[in-house]
Amino acid sequence: MTLAEKTELAVEGLQVGARPIQGTCQLFLVRHGTTTLNVQNRYRGRRDVPLDAQGYQDAVDAARVLSPCGLTAVYTGPLRRTVATAQIIADEALVPDLRILHGLNNVDYGAWEGLTAQEAELHDPSAFAAYRMAPEIAVCPAGERLMDAQARITQAVELIGARHAGEIVVGVTHAVMIRLLVLGLTGGSGESWRIPVGRGSLTSLTIRDGRIAVNALPDGTDVD
Protein backbone atom coordinates (compact mmCIF):
# COMPACT_ATOMS: atom_id res chain seq x y z
CA MET A 1 0.00 0.00 0.00
CA THR A 2 1.39 3.40 -0.96
CA LEU A 3 1.57 6.31 1.47
CA ALA A 4 -0.98 8.16 -0.65
CA GLU A 5 -3.37 5.20 -0.27
CA LYS A 6 -2.78 5.28 3.48
CA THR A 7 -3.77 8.95 3.49
CA GLU A 8 -6.98 8.12 1.63
CA LEU A 9 -7.77 5.40 4.17
CA ALA A 10 -7.10 7.77 7.07
CA VAL A 11 -9.50 10.34 5.62
CA GLU A 12 -12.13 7.69 4.85
CA GLY A 13 -11.96 6.46 8.44
CA LEU A 14 -12.57 9.94 9.75
CA GLN A 15 -15.43 10.45 7.31
CA VAL A 16 -17.34 7.55 8.84
CA GLY A 17 -17.13 9.02 12.32
CA ALA A 18 -13.84 7.80 13.78
CA ARG A 19 -12.22 10.36 16.07
CA PRO A 20 -8.58 10.77 17.08
CA ILE A 21 -7.37 8.94 20.15
CA GLN A 22 -8.06 11.02 23.25
CA GLY A 23 -5.33 13.60 23.65
CA THR A 24 -4.17 13.26 20.04
CA CYS A 25 -4.58 15.95 17.39
CA GLN A 26 -5.13 14.78 13.81
CA LEU A 27 -3.67 17.39 11.49
CA PHE A 28 -3.92 17.44 7.70
CA LEU A 29 -1.36 19.75 6.12
CA VAL A 30 -2.67 20.88 2.73
CA ARG A 31 -0.51 22.37 0.02
CA HIS A 32 -2.16 25.40 -1.56
CA GLY A 33 -3.58 25.16 -5.08
CA THR A 34 -1.87 26.03 -8.35
CA THR A 35 -0.68 29.54 -9.27
CA THR A 36 0.75 30.89 -12.51
CA LEU A 37 4.24 30.75 -11.01
CA ASN A 38 3.75 27.06 -10.28
CA VAL A 39 2.88 26.51 -13.92
CA GLN A 40 6.00 28.43 -14.93
CA ASN A 41 8.00 26.46 -12.32
CA ARG A 42 9.36 29.60 -10.65
CA TYR A 43 10.16 29.97 -6.97
CA ARG A 44 7.25 31.74 -5.31
CA GLY A 45 8.62 32.34 -1.82
CA ARG A 46 6.89 35.29 -0.17
CA ARG A 47 5.53 36.70 -3.42
CA ASP A 48 1.81 37.10 -2.87
CA VAL A 49 0.58 35.47 -6.07
CA PRO A 50 -3.09 34.37 -6.19
CA LEU A 51 -4.52 31.02 -7.17
CA ASP A 52 -5.30 30.53 -10.84
CA ALA A 53 -8.40 28.70 -12.11
CA GLN A 54 -6.78 25.29 -11.59
CA GLY A 55 -5.72 26.39 -8.11
CA TYR A 56 -9.32 27.01 -7.10
CA GLN A 57 -10.23 23.57 -8.39
CA ASP A 58 -7.37 22.05 -6.39
CA ALA A 59 -8.78 23.72 -3.28
CA VAL A 60 -12.31 22.53 -4.01
CA ASP A 61 -11.06 18.97 -4.46
CA ALA A 62 -9.26 19.07 -1.11
CA ALA A 63 -12.31 20.61 0.58
CA ARG A 64 -14.60 17.86 -0.68
CA VAL A 65 -12.31 15.20 0.73
CA LEU A 66 -11.93 16.90 4.10
CA SER A 67 -15.41 18.32 4.74
CA PRO A 68 -16.97 15.09 6.10
CA CYS A 69 -14.16 14.67 8.67
CA GLY A 70 -15.62 16.98 11.30
CA LEU A 71 -12.97 19.68 11.15
CA THR A 72 -12.88 22.05 14.11
CA ALA A 73 -10.28 24.56 12.90
CA VAL A 74 -8.51 25.65 9.72
CA TYR A 75 -5.11 27.32 9.94
CA THR A 76 -3.25 29.01 7.10
CA GLY A 77 -0.16 30.98 6.29
CA PRO A 78 -0.70 34.68 5.47
CA LEU A 79 -0.25 34.66 1.68
CA ARG A 80 -3.26 34.89 -0.65
CA ARG A 81 -2.77 31.48 -2.22
CA THR A 82 -2.90 29.72 1.15
CA VAL A 83 -5.68 31.92 2.52
CA ALA A 84 -7.88 31.30 -0.54
CA THR A 85 -7.29 27.54 -0.34
CA ALA A 86 -8.03 27.54 3.39
CA GLN A 87 -11.21 29.61 2.97
CA ILE A 88 -12.64 27.12 0.49
CA ILE A 89 -11.88 24.24 2.88
CA ALA A 90 -13.35 26.12 5.86
CA ASP A 91 -16.52 27.08 3.97
CA GLU A 92 -17.12 23.50 2.84
CA ALA A 93 -16.57 22.17 6.38
CA LEU A 94 -18.66 24.95 8.00
CA VAL A 95 -15.72 26.20 10.05
CA PRO A 96 -16.62 29.85 10.76
CA ASP A 97 -13.23 31.53 10.52
CA LEU A 98 -9.61 31.07 9.56
CA ARG A 99 -6.63 31.26 11.89
CA ILE A 100 -3.55 32.91 10.41
CA LEU A 101 -0.32 31.30 11.62
CA HIS A 102 2.91 32.84 10.37
CA GLY A 103 4.84 29.66 11.07
CA LEU A 104 3.04 28.18 8.04
CA ASN A 105 4.38 30.90 5.74
CA ASN A 106 6.66 29.95 2.88
CA VAL A 107 10.44 30.00 2.87
CA ASP A 108 11.86 33.41 2.07
CA TYR A 109 13.69 32.66 -1.17
CA GLY A 110 15.28 36.11 -1.25
CA ALA A 111 17.10 36.74 -4.53
CA TRP A 112 15.68 33.53 -6.01
CA GLU A 113 12.04 34.61 -5.86
CA GLY A 114 10.57 34.64 -9.36
CA LEU A 115 13.45 32.62 -10.82
CA THR A 116 13.38 29.15 -12.31
CA ALA A 117 15.66 26.50 -10.84
CA GLN A 118 18.03 26.92 -13.78
CA GLU A 119 18.19 30.69 -13.23
CA ALA A 120 18.73 30.24 -9.49
CA GLU A 121 21.62 27.88 -10.15
CA LEU A 122 23.26 30.42 -12.46
CA HIS A 123 22.76 33.16 -9.87
CA ASP A 124 24.63 31.27 -7.11
CA PRO A 125 25.77 27.73 -8.01
CA SER A 126 27.15 26.83 -4.58
CA ALA A 127 24.05 28.01 -2.70
CA PHE A 128 21.85 26.16 -5.17
CA ALA A 129 23.83 22.93 -4.78
CA ALA A 130 23.41 23.16 -1.00
CA TYR A 131 19.68 23.81 -1.43
CA ARG A 132 19.26 20.66 -3.50
CA MET A 133 21.61 18.31 -1.65
CA ALA A 134 22.32 19.66 1.85
CA PRO A 135 19.31 21.46 3.35
CA GLU A 136 20.92 21.39 6.79
CA ILE A 137 23.41 24.07 5.62
CA ALA A 138 21.42 25.72 2.83
CA VAL A 139 20.66 29.45 2.82
CA CYS A 140 18.67 31.16 0.09
CA PRO A 141 20.71 34.18 -1.12
CA ALA A 142 19.41 37.28 0.71
CA GLY A 143 16.73 34.98 2.13
CA GLU A 144 16.13 32.35 4.79
CA ARG A 145 18.10 29.40 6.13
CA LEU A 146 16.16 26.20 5.45
CA MET A 147 16.73 25.01 9.02
CA ASP A 148 15.13 28.23 10.32
CA ALA A 149 12.10 27.52 8.11
CA GLN A 150 12.02 23.95 9.39
CA ALA A 151 12.03 25.20 12.99
CA ARG A 152 9.17 27.61 12.19
CA ILE A 153 6.83 24.98 10.81
CA THR A 154 7.73 22.46 13.49
CA GLN A 155 6.83 24.99 16.17
CA ALA A 156 3.61 25.85 14.33
CA VAL A 157 2.55 22.20 14.17
CA GLU A 158 3.40 21.71 17.85
CA LEU A 159 1.27 24.75 18.70
CA ILE A 160 -1.68 23.44 16.69
CA GLY A 161 -1.36 20.06 18.42
CA ALA A 162 -1.33 21.66 21.87
CA ARG A 163 -4.42 23.73 21.10
CA HIS A 164 -6.49 20.95 19.52
CA ALA A 165 -5.96 17.68 21.37
CA GLY A 166 -8.69 15.23 20.40
CA GLU A 167 -9.68 17.28 17.34
CA ILE A 168 -9.25 17.13 13.57
CA VAL A 169 -7.77 20.26 12.02
CA VAL A 170 -6.23 21.52 8.80
CA GLY A 171 -3.19 23.70 8.13
CA VAL A 172 -2.65 25.15 4.66
CA THR A 173 0.98 25.78 3.77
CA HIS A 174 3.60 25.38 1.04
CA ALA A 175 5.38 22.42 -0.53
CA VAL A 176 8.88 23.22 0.70
CA MET A 177 7.58 23.70 4.25
CA ILE A 178 5.95 20.26 4.18
CA ARG A 179 9.19 18.77 2.85
CA LEU A 180 11.25 20.40 5.58
CA LEU A 181 8.88 19.21 8.30
CA VAL A 182 8.92 15.65 6.97
CA LEU A 183 12.72 15.76 6.71
CA GLY A 184 12.98 16.74 10.36
CA LEU A 185 10.62 13.98 11.44
CA THR A 186 11.79 11.11 9.27
CA GLY A 187 15.35 11.96 8.29
CA GLY A 188 16.89 11.58 4.88
CA SER A 189 19.98 12.62 3.02
CA GLY A 190 20.93 14.35 -0.20
CA GLU A 191 18.20 15.21 -2.66
CA SER A 192 15.76 12.71 -1.11
CA TRP A 193 14.31 15.44 1.11
CA ARG A 194 12.57 16.90 -1.95
CA ILE A 195 9.60 14.53 -1.82
CA PRO A 196 6.72 15.02 -4.29
CA VAL A 197 3.97 17.26 -2.88
CA GLY A 198 0.98 17.65 -5.18
CA ARG A 199 -0.93 20.93 -5.31
CA GLY A 200 -3.91 20.59 -3.01
CA SER A 201 -2.54 17.33 -1.58
CA LEU A 202 -2.86 16.18 2.03
CA THR A 203 -0.13 15.17 4.46
CA SER A 204 -1.50 13.30 7.48
CA LEU A 205 0.08 13.95 10.90
CA THR A 206 -0.75 13.22 14.51
CA ILE A 207 0.48 15.25 17.49
CA ARG A 208 0.38 13.92 21.03
CA ASP A 209 2.20 15.31 24.06
CA GLY A 210 4.28 17.49 21.76
CA ARG A 211 5.43 14.58 19.61
CA ILE A 212 4.64 14.75 15.89
CA ALA A 213 4.22 11.62 13.79
CA VAL A 214 3.82 11.32 10.03
CA ASN A 215 0.94 8.98 9.18
CA ALA A 216 1.04 9.37 5.42
CA LEU A 217 2.88 11.48 2.89
CA PRO A 218 1.16 13.52 0.16
CA ASP A 219 0.41 12.24 -3.28
CA GLY A 220 1.37 13.92 -6.52
CA THR A 221 4.48 14.17 -8.65
CA ASP A 222 5.44 17.82 -8.09
CA VAL A 223 8.97 18.44 -6.85
CA ASP A 224 8.95 22.17 -7.68
Secondary structure, DSSP 8 states (H G I E B T S, - for coil): --HHHHHHHHHHHHHTT----TTEEEEEEEE---BHHHHTTB--TT----B-HHHHHHHHHHHHHHGGG---EEEE-SSHHHHHHHHHHHHHHT---EEE-GGGS----GGGTT-BHHHHHHH-HHHHHHHHH-TTT-B-TTS-BHHHHHHHHHHHHHHHHHH-TT-EEEEEE-HHHHHHHHHHHH---GGGG-----TT-EEEEEEETTEEEEEE---S----
